[in-house]
Amino acid sequence: MYVGAPSDANEYEVYEVDGIKVYVSPFVDTRDGLKIYLSGFGMFKNLAVASGY
């Protein structure tokens, strides 16, 4: 997972969730869904992604 838009967005599927654009590679299996969540604590929080949850 990377922060920011890819250099060539045409190669990705784009989803918008709660105002956040998510660019997903066509090689990622999204049939069972994706979950975007915060991990970590305090000032060490990061976005994480899980598939097939």
Secondary structure, DSSP 8 states (H G I E B T S, - for coil): --SS--S-GGGSEEEEETTEEEEE-TTS--TT-EEEEEES-GGG-EEEEEE--
